[in-house]
Amino acid sequence: MIKTTAVIVGAGHAGLAMSRRLTERSIDHVVLERGEVANSWRTQRWPSLRLLTPNWQTRLPGHDYAGDDPDGFMPAADVAATLTGYARLVGAPVRTATTVHTVRAAPQGFEIHANDDVLRARAVVLATGACNLPAIPGVADAVPPSIMTLTPLAYRDPGQLPDGGALVVGASATGVQLAGEIHRSGRPVTLAVGEHVRLPRTYRGRDIFWWLEATGLLAERYDQIDDLTRARHLPSPQLTGTPQATMTDLNTLAARGVRIVGRLGRITDGVAQFSGSLANTCALADLKMNRFLNRADEWAAASGLHGELPPPHRFAPTRVDPRSPLELDLRSGEITTVLWATGFRPDHSWLDIPVRDRTGHIRHDGGVVTRAPGLYLLGMPVLRTRASTYIHGAAADSEALAGHLRSFSAAGADGYRKHARPHS
Ligand SMILES: Cc1cc2nc3c(=O)[nH]c(=O)nc-3n(C[C@H](O)[C@H](O)[C@H](O)COP(=O)(O)OP(=O)(O)OC[C@H]3O[C@@H](n4cnc5c(N)ncnc54)[C@H](O)[C@@H]3O)c2cc1C
């Protein structure tokens, strides 16, 4: 039996940031990782993926981007290399190839089963990521078996798809990027569009993430957001990171020949049925984008930057073809692939502590897991601020949670009894 104060599960950016924070506080700990450091970026991302956040924003505690392309967008392989270097920089005590099978409550702490080892720790940090599994709608069961179906976790490049048309379901960051890439391979692409977040890549000469940060939007705290559940489930913005910083919205995809249809609602007898509210869905996304651009302009004016930046402007509304089909016969041979770009979900199936709500999500207050003293969650969308969704958000989140963990573990057995409520 191995005893330590804290166990961090997962050596992605979140787990590594937490390791750095615990080291700063001289809290002994170990990071358990089933693969290598940055395993998700090595094994679960398609090779052409680039971050949609600019390089300058890839900041972690004790690490700032120091390359020669701060306004560029890092390919997945570079993210893996950056995190590997970061693990070395902070001396993270990572045990690779160590899969956590079970975490359960034990007297004054937790028992962790990993490979063939058993560890005891007073605190456990769940940093296994928000995107371990694909979120696939139930309608997937009705896709005719002749069609190849896959998710972004299995997608590598268009060469793995059969010839013929592809139906990409979902038009957030992943969907628009993969629709564009598959279309460039010469395959006809139909993109089914549900609720989405439209944002321009750049505005008034600055990257949109500069604006999201400058206006304070990313700093909005979880306990000040009106509809937190909704904020935590918002689709990722329709953005891609390309070397040319191009805009990848529905207008640019449609201009290139991607067929845009409404949300995939049902598949009946092999016929896919799309929502007729595409125009409304797009109008709403345009409205929300313009609302944010108004906020950006107001902020620029109030900050005295108005004159230094190019003048405000607005983007063309999303053009919706009134002839956009409402049905597509998936048995006709026109579509040979369906790609589910419908989002991701975390996998905490190995957590044997009753801390989930009725929807299966872990109940937590800004990353402090509810009714399980010593259990922490990191790397989730809008965990403590809107920035938590992105790599750089782990800096502040890990600082706050490491502070909490230190007070908790320093309180000792008496403190434990004082803080502790039953794990159920
Ligand atoms: C397609 C995609 C694009 C993204 N683009 C951006 C972007 O442009 N900018 C940005 O800031 N963020 C982006 N993100 C979001 C975010 O940065 C990632 O989700 C990030 O990988 C989450 O980091 P993490 O450290 O929380 O989890 P991960 O990087 O997923 O790390 C979790 C680690 O835990 C390990 N693990 C899981 N289960 C176990 C277990 N049972 N035992 C031991 N180890 C385990 C995994 O192997 C993995 O290494 C993107 C996410 C996705 C999916």
The ligand as an ORCA input file, in Angstrom:
! r2SCAN-3c Opt
* xyz 0 1
  C     -11.212     18.388    -30.125
  C     -10.826     19.283    -29.006
  C     -10.230     20.503    -29.258
  C      -9.876     21.350    -28.213
  N      -9.310     22.547    -28.501
  C      -8.934     23.356    -27.506
  C      -8.302     24.600    -27.775
  O      -8.147     24.986    -28.924
  N      -7.902     25.358    -26.733
  C      -8.097     24.983    -25.450
  O      -7.691     25.716    -24.558
  N      -8.732     23.837    -25.160
  C      -9.144     23.027    -26.167
  N      -9.781     21.850    -25.875
  C     -10.276     21.630    -24.510
  C      -9.325     21.155    -23.477
  O      -8.078     21.768    -23.520
  C      -9.147     19.680    -23.573
  O     -10.377     19.056    -23.341
  C      -8.080     19.197    -22.636
  O      -7.532     18.042    -23.188
  C      -8.585     18.888    -21.256
  O      -7.448     18.782    -20.469
  P      -7.457     17.934    -19.200
  O      -6.093     17.985    -18.645
  O      -8.587     18.323    -18.350
  O      -7.787     16.500    -19.781
  P      -6.986     15.598    -20.797
  O      -6.036     16.363    -21.629
  O      -8.004     14.759    -21.491
  O      -6.113     14.725    -19.795
  C      -6.708     13.742    -18.982
  C      -5.712     12.620    -18.816
  O      -6.275     11.671    -17.945
  C      -5.917     10.382    -18.375
  N      -6.891      9.442    -17.833
  C      -8.204      9.337    -18.109
  N      -8.767      8.368    -17.391
  C      -7.798      7.821    -16.629
  C      -7.751      6.773    -15.663
  N      -8.844      6.090    -15.322
  N      -6.561      6.497    -15.067
  C      -5.445      7.200    -15.369
  N      -5.435      8.197    -16.296
  C      -6.594      8.504    -16.896
  C      -5.952     10.486    -19.886
  O      -5.150      9.492    -20.493
  C      -5.411     11.886    -20.107
  O      -4.025     11.930    -20.335
  C     -10.130     20.964    -26.894
  C     -10.721     19.726    -26.638
  C     -11.053     18.883    -27.679
  C     -11.680     17.576    -27.361
*
